[in-house]
Amino acid sequence: MDIDFELPVVFSAIPNGRKTKATMVGTVPVTVDLSECGRAELDSVATVRFHGELEEATSYFHRGGNLFVPHCTLADLPRTFVPYGKRTGYLFDKADRSIRITVDNARHNGGRGSVYPKSLAEARMINAPLQLFPLDQMKSTEVYQDGVDSQVNRLRERCARLLVSDGMVYLRVSEPVIAVDLGIKDGLPDAWIRPLWRSSHGITAAKTGSLRSASPIPPHAVFRLDDEDGLKSFLAAAGMPDSRPANWSSAVVRLDDTTRLAVDSSEMSIYSAAARIVKKAQDWLGDHPVIDEIFRIVERHTTDTDFPNELGDRLVDAIALHRDGIRVFSNDYDIIAAELVTDMWDSRSVSVQLPALPGHA
């Protein structure tokens, strides 16, 4: 399905009548062919309530090896946005942020004359939204076309995660999981257990955190939505007085098709524990080859399901470092959780592809 967008872009060019380049903002037409499917091609997988009764439940659907959630109706899908106007949401949020940063920097560093057309600089002086013109109507030379093309490609990449079905637009996301953080409440071991939203990259050590999490610090451990046994075993090993703490209720997750769940609890927990070190401990960690390697792996492998197995070994080494007197973890439960996660990792079932015997290919 072809959808026409008017994409605001920021670019450098020499305005007509000037000799030097300026920061300019205009719009370019972009036509994107959005993927489509029939409603019967979307299989219901799970319904998850991320914030209890405070938020509507999120329904997950499967198609072609991916999970999708409802995004908006096709009629409500934004086709453009106004910089410094109303917040734009998923499709244009990065483009809006890029324009805001670039225009503000130009105005503060180069004065009003570095932002063009002149009306844009005047709008920023009174904190007003920008009224834009099509790029092909703006008289200028030496337009930095590569910069424009990269912004168009970014919109296309975002649109590639959209799927249209029966008048509804769905967004491709990662599989949600159950997150666990250990702690103490009223002098007794306790756990904060909740469903965790994962967008396209999943659990991350990035400063912004996940879309639905108030805290960017990754959890101690994570479990598949249907891995209740793994969750209970983890809590029991951590000394929880009850295998199902009061703040967890199965009512927040309804499973319709567990065969569509793909993540591995131990694999994701290793990444989450390592990302937690990168995010939480960087304020006090000094230089050390083991810690440097954990940082290197987490920062290079930005998705929580794509990392080398050696990350599990480095987490074991980090625990040993802490035991030897080099501070890695901030409290006892960080250490306990990391040890339990490495136990999960060591106990995981590993599938090995054996060579076929002669005559049995």
C-alpha positions in Angstrom: 0.0 0.0 0.0 1.6 3.3 -1.1 1.4 6.1 1.5 2.5 9.6 0.7 4.4 11.5 3.4 5.7 15.1 3.6 8.9 14.7 5.6 10.5 17.7 7.2 14.3 17.6 6.7 17.2 19.7 7.9 20.1 20.4 5.5 22.9 22.8 4.7 22.7 24.9 1.6 23.5 28.4 0.3 20.3 30.4 0.2 19.7 32.6 -2.9 21.5 35.9 -2.5 23.9 34.7 0.1 27.5 33.6 -0.1 27.7 31.3 2.9 25.8 28.2 3.9 23.0 28.2 6.3 21.0 25.6 8.3 17.8 25.2 6.3 14.6 23.2 7.0 12.0 22.2 4.4 9.9 19.3 3.4 10.4 16.5 0.8 7.7 14.2 -0.6 8.3 10.5 0.3 6.2 7.6 -1.0 6.5 4.4 1.0 5.0 1.0 0.2 3.7 -0.3 3.5 3.4 -4.1 3.9 -0.2 -5.5 4.0 -1.9 -8.7 5.1 -5.3 -10.0 5.8 -6.6 -10.0 9.4 -6.7 -13.8 9.3 -2.9 -13.9 8.7 -2.3 -12.3 12.2 -2.2 -15.0 14.9 -2.9 -14.0 18.5 0.1 -14.7 20.7 -0.4 -13.0 24.0 -2.0 -10.1 25.8 0.1 -8.2 28.3 -0.8 -5.6 30.8 2.4 -3.7 31.6 1.2 -1.4 34.3 -1.7 -3.2 35.9 -5.0 -1.5 35.7 -3.4 1.8 34.9 -2.9 1.0 31.2 -4.8 -0.9 28.6 -3.5 -4.3 27.8 -1.2 -4.7 24.8 -2.1 -7.5 22.3 0.7 -9.3 20.4 0.2 -10.9 17.1 2.5 -13.1 15.0 3.1 -13.0 11.3 6.1 -14.2 9.3 8.4 -14.9 12.3 7.7 -11.5 13.8 5.5 -10.1 16.6 3.4 -7.0 16.0 1.3 -4.8 18.3 -1.5 -2.4 17.2 -0.1 1.1 16.6 -3.0 3.2 15.2 -5.7 3.2 12.6 -4.6 3.8 9.1 -6.6 7.0 9.1 -4.7 8.2 12.2 -1.3 7.4 10.8 0.6 10.8 10.7 1.8 11.8 7.2 3.9 14.7 8.4 4.8 16.7 11.5 5.5 20.3 12.5 8.9 20.8 14.2 8.5 22.3 17.7 4.8 21.5 17.4 2.9 18.6 18.9 4.9 15.5 19.7 4.9 13.1 16.8 5.2 9.6 18.2 7.1 6.7 16.8 7.2 7.4 13.1 8.7 10.9 13.2 10.1 11.3 16.7 13.8 10.9 15.6 13.3 13.3 12.7 11.7 15.9 15.0 14.5 15.5 17.6 17.2 15.9 14.9 15.6 19.1 13.6 15.2 20.6 17.1 18.8 19.8 18.0 20.3 21.1 14.7 18.2 24.3 14.5 18.8 25.1 18.2 22.5 24.6 17.9 22.6 26.8 14.8 20.7 29.5 16.4 22.7 29.5 19.6 26.1 29.1 17.9 25.7 31.1 14.8 23.0 33.7 15.5 19.7 34.1 13.8 21.3 34.5 10.4 22.5 30.9 10.3 19.0 29.5 10.2 17.0 29.9 7.0 14.4 30.9 5.9 14.4 33.9 8.1 10.9 33.1 9.3 12.3 30.0 11.0 14.7 32.0 13.1 11.9 34.4 14.0 9.7 31.5 15.1 12.4 30.1 17.3 12.8 33.5 19.0 9.2 33.3 20.2 9.3 29.5 20.7 6.7 28.9 17.9 6.3 25.9 15.6 8.1 26.0 12.3 6.0 26.7 9.2 7.9 24.9 6.4 8.1 25.1 2.6 8.8 22.3 0.1 12.5 22.0 -0.5 12.0 22.2 -4.3 10.5 25.6 -3.8 13.3 27.0 -1.7 15.8 28.9 -3.8 19.3 27.7 -2.8 22.4 26.1 -4.2 24.9 23.4 -2.9 22.2 21.5 -1.1 23.7 18.7 1.0 21.7 16.0 -0.7 23.4 13.1 1.1 22.0 14.5 4.4 18.5 14.8 2.9 18.7 11.2 1.6 19.8 9.8 4.9 16.8 11.4 6.6 14.5 9.9 4.0 16.1 6.5 4.4 15.5 6.7 8.2 11.8 7.3 7.6 11.7 4.3 5.2 13.5 2.1 7.8 10.9 3.1 10.4 8.1 2.4 8.0 9.6 -1.1 7.4 8.4 -2.0 10.9 4.8 -1.2 10.0 2.1 -3.6 8.8 -1.4 -2.7 7.6 -4.3 -5.0 8.1 -8.0 -4.3 7.9 -7.6 -0.6 8.4 -5.2 -1.0 11.4 -1.5 -0.2 11.4 0.6 -2.6 13.4 4.2 -2.1 14.7 6.8 -4.8 14.7 8.4 -5.2 18.1 10.4 -7.7 20.1 8.9 -10.3 22.3 8.0 -9.1 25.9 9.4 -10.9 28.9 9.0 -11.1 32.6 11.6 -9.0 34.4 12.8 -9.6 38.0 14.8 -7.4 40.4 15.8 -8.7 43.8 15.9 -6.7 47.0 14.8 -6.4 50.6 11.5 -5.3 52.0 10.8 -5.0 55.7 14.0 -6.9 56.4 13.0 -9.9 54.2 14.1 -10.9 50.7 11.7 -9.5 48.1 11.4 -9.2 44.3 9.9 -6.7 41.9 8.4 -8.8 39.1 6.7 -7.3 36.1 6.2 -7.7 32.3 8.9 -5.8 30.4 8.3 -4.1 27.1 11.0 -4.7 24.5 10.9 -2.6 21.3 13.1 -3.3 18.3 16.4 -3.8 20.1 15.1 -5.2 23.4 16.9 -4.7 26.7 19.6 -2.1 26.4 22.2 -0.2 28.3 21.4 3.0 26.4 20.7 6.1 28.5 17.1 6.4 27.2 16.0 3.0 28.5 13.0 1.2 27.0 9.9 2.8 25.7 7.7 1.7 28.6 10.2 1.6 31.5 10.7 4.5 33.9 14.2 3.2 34.8 16.8 2.5 32.1 18.7 0.1 34.4 18.3 -3.5 33.0 16.7 -6.0 35.4 18.5 -8.7 37.4 17.0 -11.4 35.3 14.3 -12.0 32.6 12.1 -14.9 31.7 9.9 -15.9 28.8 6.2 -15.2 29.3 5.6 -18.9 29.7 8.6 -19.8 31.8 6.9 -19.9 35.1 9.0 -22.8 36.3 12.2 -20.9 35.6 10.9 -17.9 37.4 9.9 -19.9 40.5 13.3 -21.7 40.6 15.1 -18.3 40.4 13.0 -16.9 43.2 13.4 -20.0 45.4 17.2 -20.0 44.9 17.2 -16.3 45.9 15.5 -17.1 49.2 12.1 -15.7 48.4 9.6 -16.7 51.2 7.0 -17.3 48.5 7.6 -18.6 45.0 4.9 -16.2 43.8 5.3 -12.8 45.6 2.2 -10.7 46.2 3.1 -8.1 43.6 3.0 -10.6 40.8 -0.3 -11.9 39.3 -0.7 -14.1 36.3 -3.7 -11.9 35.4 -1.3 -9.4 33.7 -0.3 -12.0 31.1 -2.7 -14.0 28.9 -1.1 -16.5 26.6 -2.8 -17.7 23.4 0.0 -19.4 21.5 3.2 -20.2 23.3 4.7 -21.8 20.2 5.3 -18.3 18.9 7.5 -17.3 21.8 11.1 -17.5 20.9 13.4 -16.0 23.5 15.6 -18.0 25.9 15.4 -17.0 29.5 19.0 -17.8 30.4 20.4 -16.2 27.2 18.5 -12.9 27.8 19.3 -12.9 31.5 23.0 -13.1 30.8 22.8 -10.1 28.5 20.6 -8.2 31.0 23.0 -8.8 33.9 25.9 -7.7 31.8 24.1 -4.6 30.5 23.2 -3.8 34.1 26.9 -3.7 34.9 27.6 -1.4 32.0 24.7 0.9 32.9 24.8 0.9 36.7 28.5 0.4 37.6 30.2 2.7 35.1 30.4 5.5 37.7 32.8 3.5 40.0 34.4 0.8 37.8 38.1 1.3 37.0 40.0 -0.2 34.1 40.2 -4.0 34.1 40.4 -6.4 31.1 37.3 -8.4 32.2 35.2 -5.3 32.7 36.5 -3.7 29.5 35.5 -6.9 27.6 31.9 -6.8 29.1 31.6 -3.2 28.0 32.9 -4.0 24.5 30.5 -6.9 24.0 27.4 -5.1 25.3 28.2 -1.9 23.3 28.9 -3.8 20.1 26.0 -6.2 20.3 23.1 -3.8 20.8 20.4 -6.4 20.7 19.8 -8.7 23.7 19.6 -11.9 21.6 22.7 -11.4 19.5 26.0 -11.7 21.4 28.8 -14.2 21.8 28.7 -17.0 24.4 31.9 -15.6 26.0 29.7 -12.9 27.7 28.5 -15.6 30.1 32.2 -16.4 31.0 33.0 -12.8 31.5 30.1 -12.4 33.9 31.5 -15.3 35.9 34.9 -13.5 35.9 33.3 -10.3 37.0 31.7 -12.0 40.0 35.1 -13.5 40.9 36.7 -10.0 40.7 34.1 -8.6 43.1 34.7 -11.5 45.5 38.4 -10.6 45.3 37.9 -7.0 46.4 37.4 -5.1 43.1 34.0 -3.4 43.3 31.7 -4.4 40.5 28.3 -4.7 42.1 26.6 -2.1 44.4 24.9 -4.5 46.8 24.6 -8.1 47.9 21.5 -8.8 45.7 23.3 -7.7 42.6 25.9 -10.3 43.3 23.3 -13.0 44.2 21.3 -12.3 41.1 24.4 -12.4 38.9 25.4 -15.7 40.4 21.9 -17.2 39.8 21.9 -16.0 36.2 25.3 -17.6 35.5 23.9 -20.8 37.1 21.0 -20.6 34.7 23.4 -20.1 31.8 25.5 -23.1 32.8 22.4 -25.3 33.2 20.8 -24.4 29.9 20.3 -27.1 27.4 22.6 -26.7 24.4 21.6 -28.1 21.0 24.5 -29.6 19.1 24.2 -30.5 15.4 25.8 -33.9 15.0 27.2 -34.9 11.6 25.1 -37.4 9.7 26.3 -41.0 9.6 27.0 -42.7 6.3 23.8 -43.8 4.8 21.7 -41.8 7.2 21.8 -38.4 5.5 
